[in-house]
């Protein structure tokens, strides 16, 4: 029996061998630290936990870890493009294709998604007065499936067979005819496994917000972060279902000789439709939670209720609805015809309207408020002009005739990063600084946080503002070199300098976290003078935060109680709390799907059968030991 990954292991290039050595050394030091400092019980506790705050912390920790990996990829890309005809290390041709593929895939699926889901895990149950997510066990399964998919995807690099068809995986390039090695199989199965975890999380969040709100917490009284999380979860449920179908069909094309995306009856355009029916709602899956974070942050640090609350809720819902009606603006050059191009151009322009409403509502919230410029507020203020710039270029791209010129150029790259970094990443940073006390019980240093903000934002604009011009000058995306005669050297060099400035800003975040945990003092329940229910519980939040349960009578109940100098009303006559247990079963579920995927990638189907059998046995064990049965019987008795 041939062992292809072992054959690859003994013929690895120097860069991959260096990564192996570095990983082994880091793993050895980490193991020594864990046992020397006696941290193993804490690790074992987090491996078995189903508590929402601890699961959210795990999402955030691994999201930051993958952020560093994907960020290094981006620095390597910018180093290669710093000067014309560059011959930096080995990042040319297929290696460069692997580099931008892993960078894009990591940033979308394994950085932005887990960081946002982590913040949702930490904050949403507390903001709506719930004691946990509706299904704590399923929440743990969701995280370990995400991590299993991320590890599976990253393994491909260590066997020198990283995916190389771009983060969009366009057919026919991603089919076996053009990329016969197993790199894109890692892409298919890594996204399938992690995507299943995302679907489980979406179901969990929807049920939690619909069913587990505190007494009196009507939908019309919810903070905007739970509102955006609810709409986002519906988008996840639909969009990741479509992505799963697309990946399933691509798997059959690659492994079993079907022709869904090639041949006489198939077409690569089918893949584009399926991918972008997922891909454009995915943009709003990434941005809508950030909108909710900015709404809470701006309201808190302006000491003012959010302006136009009903309009904000309606605009979130409209963005979610219209997000499924704009996918083909990625396909103006495919040849769908003038009617289709016109329809999708109009819907793309329309989606700017609810987004513009939100911008004005945030500005009117700040106007007349008592503004405190803390680090979370700085990220919120920096978001507004940055995201508006990304929105303006988005409207430019919505014009089909102009899109023929902008398409697949650096102009599109600049637009995309202005919306995703300007919206999502700045939102993640704002939320991380804002809810850090609820995660750890400590407040991050404000001075170091402001250094982080200014270096990151200045570096960001230095990186991506020149790309608009290089794109208009004709520089295509995904190319690893250019000529002196193109006249774009200084612009590319500026982008490279900006990228390293952004990278250096993360050192301040790392030092801030270390300094805070080493020397920081424990904070109280309410370090920000907050408005919503999460600031009524201890920091870090306990496993059973609301005992007795609060009764909500208005928007911003905690602020209302403080202004009127009275305590929030409580009641003991509520349903029992969701049961959080310590169990290793979620880890085993994820491991079994990991084993199935490895067997499929290398066509060792007997391994997949063993993994499938193990999964079935785990399902039986879970069914026989489901503590939720007693919970639902008790819940029903209270209704």
Residue pairs with C-beta under 8 A, 6 or more apart in sequence:
4 182
4 602
5 159
5 602
8 159
8 160
8 161
9 159
11 160
12 20
12 159
12 160
13 90
13 160
15 89
15 90
16 157
16 158
16 159
16 160
19 157
19 158
20 158
23 158
33 39
34 40
34 43
45 54
45 582
46 54
46 57
46 58
47 584
47 587
48 582
48 583
48 584
48 587
49 55
49 140
49 580
49 582
50 132
50 136
50 137
50 139
50 140
50 580
50 581
50 582
50 583
50 586
51 132
51 136
51 543
51 580
52 121
52 122
52 125
52 132
52 133
52 136
52 139
52 580
53 121
53 122
53 438
53 439
53 540
53 541
53 543
55 118
55 121
55 139
55 140
55 143
56 117
56 118
56 119
56 120
56 121
56 122
56 439
57 118
57 122
57 439
58 118
58 143
58 147
59 114
59 115
59 117
59 118
59 121
59 143
59 146
60 114
60 115
60 118
60 119
60 122
60 432
60 439
62 110
62 114
62 146
62 147
62 150
63 110
63 111
63 112
63 113
63 114
63 115
63 118
64 115
66 106
66 110
66 111
66 114
66 150
67 107
67 111
67 115
67 506
68 506
69 106
69 154
70 102
70 103
70 106
70 107
70 110
70 111
71 502
71 503
71 506
73 99
73 100
73 102
73 103
73 106
74 103
74 499
75 499
75 500
75 503
76 88
76 89
76 91
76 99
77 91
77 96
77 99
77 100
77 103
78 463
78 495
78 496
78 499
78 500
79 86
79 88
79 91
79 496
80 86
80 88
80 91
80 92
80 96
80 99
80 480
80 481
81 480
81 481
81 482
81 492
81 495
81 496
82 88
82 492
82 493
82 496
83 489
83 492
83 493
84 481
84 482
84 483
84 484
84 486
84 489
85 481
85 482
85 483
85 484
86 481
91 99
91 480
92 480
92 481
93 480
94 164
96 480
97 164
97 165
97 166
97 478
98 157
98 162
98 163
98 164
98 183
100 166
100 167
100 478
101 162
101 163
101 164
101 165
101 166
101 167
101 187
102 153
102 157
102 162
102 163
103 167
104 166
104 167
104 168
105 153
105 163
105 167
105 187
105 191
106 153
106 154
107 420
108 167
108 282
108 286
109 149
109 150
109 153
109 191
109 194
109 195
110 146
110 149
110 150
110 153
110 194
112 286
112 420
112 424
112 425
112 428
113 146
113 198
113 285
113 286
114 146
115 428
115 432
116 232
116 286
116 289
116 290
116 424
116 427
116 428
117 142
117 146
117 198
117 201
119 289
119 293
119 428
119 431
119 432
119 435
120 205
120 225
120 229
120 289
121 133
121 139
122 435
122 438
122 439
122 541
123 225
123 431
123 435
123 438
123 534
124 130
124 205
124 208
124 209
124 225
124 226
124 229
125 131
125 132
125 133
125 208
125 212
125 545
126 438
126 533
126 534
126 537
126 541
126 545
127 222
127 223
127 225
127 226
127 532
127 533
127 534
128 208
128 209
128 212
128 213
128 214
128 217
128 222
128 223
128 226
128 533
129 213
129 214
129 215
129 217
129 533
129 546
129 549
129 550
129 552
130 208
130 212
130 213
130 214
130 546
130 578
131 212
131 544
131 545
131 546
131 577
131 578
132 543
132 577
132 578
132 580
133 139
133 204
133 205
133 208
133 212
133 578
134 204
134 207
134 208
134 211
134 212
134 578
135 203
135 204
135 207
135 578
135 628
136 578
136 579
136 580
136 581
137 581
137 583
137 585
137 586
137 622
137 628
138 200
138 203
138 204
139 201
139 204
140 583
140 586
141 197
141 200
141 586
141 589
141 590
142 197
142 198
142 200
142 201
142 204
143 197
143 586
144 197
144 586
144 587
144 589
144 590
145 193
145 194
145 196
145 197
145 200
145 589
145 590
145 593
146 194
146 197
146 198
147 590
148 193
148 194
148 590
148 591
148 593
148 594
149 189
149 190
149 191
149 192
149 193
149 194
149 195
149 196
149 197
150 190
150 194
151 594
152 186
152 189
152 190
152 193
152 594
152 597
152 598
153 163
153 186
153 187
153 190
153 191
153 194
155 186
156 162
156 163
156 182
156 183
156 186
156 187
156 190
161 181
161 182
161 183
161 186
162 183
162 186
163 169
163 183
163 184
163 186
163 187
164 179
164 183
164 184
165 173
165 174
165 179
165 184
165 187
166 173
166 478
168 275
168 279
169 184
169 187
169 188
169 250
169 271
169 275
170 268
170 271
170 272
170 275
171 250
171 253
171 261
171 262
171 268
171 270
171 271
172 178
172 261
172 262
172 268
173 179
174 184
174 187
174 250
174 254
174 271
175 250
175 253
175 254
175 261
175 262
176 253
176 254
176 255
177 262
182 601
182 602
184 254
185 251
185 254
185 255
185 600
185 601
186 601
188 247
188 250
188 251
188 254
189 251
189 597
189 600
189 601
190 597
191 243
191 247
192 244
192 247
192 248
192 251
192 597
193 590
193 593
193 594
193 597
195 240
195 243
195 244
195 247
196 244
196 593
197 590
198 236
198 240
199 236
199 237
199 240
199 241
199 244
201 233
201 236
202 233
202 234
202 236
202 237
202 240
203 233
203 237
205 229
205 230
205 233
206 230
206 233
206 234
206 237
209 222
209 226
209 229
209 230
209 233
210 230
212 578
213 222
214 533
214 546
214 549
214 550
214 551
214 552
214 574
215 549
215 550
215 551
215 552
215 571
215 574
216 551
216 552
216 553
217 552
218 552
219 227
220 310
220 313
220 555
221 552
221 554
221 555
221 557
223 292
223 295
223 296
223 532
223 555
223 556
224 291
224 292
224 295
224 296
224 306
224 309
224 312
224 313
224 316
225 289
225 292
225 293
225 295
225 296
226 292
227 292
227 312
227 313
227 316
228 288
228 289
228 291
228 292
228 295
228 316
229 289
229 292
231 288
231 316
231 317
231 319
231 320
232 284
232 285
232 288
232 289
232 320
234 320
235 281
235 284
235 285
235 288
235 320
235 323
236 285
238 281
238 324
239 277
239 278
239 281
239 282
239 285
240 278
242 274
242 277
242 278
243 274
243 275
243 278
245 274
246 271
246 274
246 275
246 278
249 258
249 260
249 261
249 274
250 260
250 261
250 271
251 600
252 258
252 260
253 259
253 260
253 261
253 262
253 266
255 600
255 603
258 266
259 265
259 266
260 266
260 270
260 271
261 267
261 268
261 270
261 271
262 268
269 331
269 334
272 330
272 331
272 334
273 327
273 328
273 331
276 327
276 328
276 330
276 331
277 324
277 327
279 327
279 330
280 323
280 324
280 326
280 327
280 329
280 330
281 320
281 323
281 324
281 327
283 323
283 419
283 420
284 319
284 320
284 323
286 420
286 423
286 424
287 419
287 420
287 423
287 424
287 427
288 316
288 319
288 320
289 427
290 383
290 423
290 424
290 426
290 427
290 428
290 430
290 431
291 316
291 358
291 423
291 427
292 316
293 427
293 428
293 430
293 431
293 434
294 362
294 380
294 383
294 427
294 430
295 306
295 312
295 362
296 434
296 531
296 532
297 376
297 377
297 379
297 380
297 430
297 431
297 434
298 306
298 362
298 365
298 366
298 377
298 380
299 305
299 306
299 365
299 531
299 556
300 434
300 528
300 529
300 530
300 531
301 371
301 372
301 373
301 374
301 376
301 377
301 380
301 528
302 365
302 366
302 369
302 370
302 371
303 369
303 370
303 372
303 529
304 365
304 368
304 369
304 370
305 365
305 531
305 555
305 556
305 559
306 312
306 361
306 365
307 361
307 362
307 364
307 365
308 357
308 361
308 364
309 555
311 357
311 361
312 357
312 358
312 361
314 354
315 354
315 355
315 357
315 358
315 361
316 354
316 358
318 351
318 353
318 354
319 351
319 354
319 355
322 347
322 350
322 351
322 354
323 351
325 344
325 347
326 344
326 347
326 348
326 351
327 344
328 336
328 340
328 341
328 344
329 344
329 345
329 347
329 348
329 397
329 398
329 400
329 403
332 341
332 344
332 345
332 400
332 403
332 404
332 407
333 403
333 404
333 407
341 400
342 400
344 400
345 398
345 399
345 400
348 394
348 395
348 397
348 398
349 395
349 398
352 391
352 394
352 395
355 391
356 391
359 384
359 387
359 388
362 380
362 384
363 384
371 377
373 381
374 433
374 446
374 449
374 528
375 433
375 444
375 446
375 449
375 450
375 452
375 453
376 430
376 431
376 433
376 434
376 528
377 430
378 449
378 450
378 453
379 426
379 427
379 429
379 430
379 433
379 453
380 426
380 430
382 426
382 453
382 457
383 422
383 423
383 426
383 427
383 430
386 418
386 421
386 422
386 423
386 426
386 457
386 460
386 461
387 418
387 419
387 422
387 423
389 418
389 422
390 415
390 417
390 418
390 419
390 422
390 423
391 419
393 411
393 414
393 415
393 418
393 468
394 415
394 419
396 402
396 406
396 415
397 403
397 406
397 411
397 412
397 415
406 412
406 471
408 476
408 477
408 478
409 471
409 472
409 474
409 475
409 476
409 477
410 467
410 468
410 470
410 471
410 475
410 476
410 477
411 467
411 468
411 471
411 472
412 471
412 477
413 464
413 467
413 471
413 477
414 464
414 465
414 467
414 468
414 471
415 468
417 460
417 463
417 464
417 467
418 464
421 460
421 464
422 460
426 457
429 452
429 453
429 456
429 509
433 444
433 449
434 528
435 534
436 442
436 443
436 444
436 516
437 443
437 523
437 527
437 539
437 540
438 534
438 537
438 539
438 540
438 541
439 540
440 516
440 517
440 539
440 540
441 522
441 523
441 538
441 539
441 540
442 516
442 517
442 520
442 521
442 522
442 523
443 516
443 520
443 523
443 527
444 512
444 513
444 516
444 520
445 512
445 515
445 516
445 520
448 508
448 509
448 511
448 512
448 515
449 508
449 509
449 512
451 505
451 508
452 505
452 506
452 508
452 509
452 512
453 505
454 505
455 501
455 502
455 504
455 505
455 508
456 502
456 505
456 506
458 498
458 501
459 498
459 499
459 500
459 501
459 502
459 503
459 504
459 505
460 498
460 502
461 498
462 494
462 495
462 497
462 498
462 501
463 495
463 496
463 498
463 499
463 501
463 502
464 495
464 498
466 491
466 492
466 494
466 495
466 498
467 491
467 495
469 488
469 491
470 488
470 491
470 492
470 495
473 486
473 487
473 488
473 491
474 486
475 482
475 486
475 488
482 488
482 492
522 539
523 539
524 539
525 535
525 536
525 537
525 538
525 539
526 535
526 536
526 558
527 539
528 535
530 558
530 559
531 556
531 558
531 559
532 556
532 557
532 558
532 559
533 546
533 550
533 552
533 557
533 558
533 568
534 541
535 558
536 550
536 558
536 568
537 545
537 546
538 545
543 580
544 577
548 570
548 571
548 572
548 574
549 570
549 571
549 572
549 574
550 557
550 568
550 569
550 570
551 568
551 569
551 570
551 571
552 568
553 560
553 569
554 560
557 568
558 568
561 567
561 568
573 638
574 638
575 634
575 635
575 638
575 639
576 631
576 634
576 635
576 638
578 631
579 627
579 628
579 630
579 631
581 627
585 618
585 621
585 622
588 614
588 618
589 615
589 618
592 611
592 612
592 614
592 615
592 618
593 611
593 615
594 611
595 607
595 608
595 610
595 611
595 614
596 607
596 608
596 611
596 612
596 615
598 604
598 607
599 605
599 606
599 607
599 608
599 609
599 610
599 611
600 608
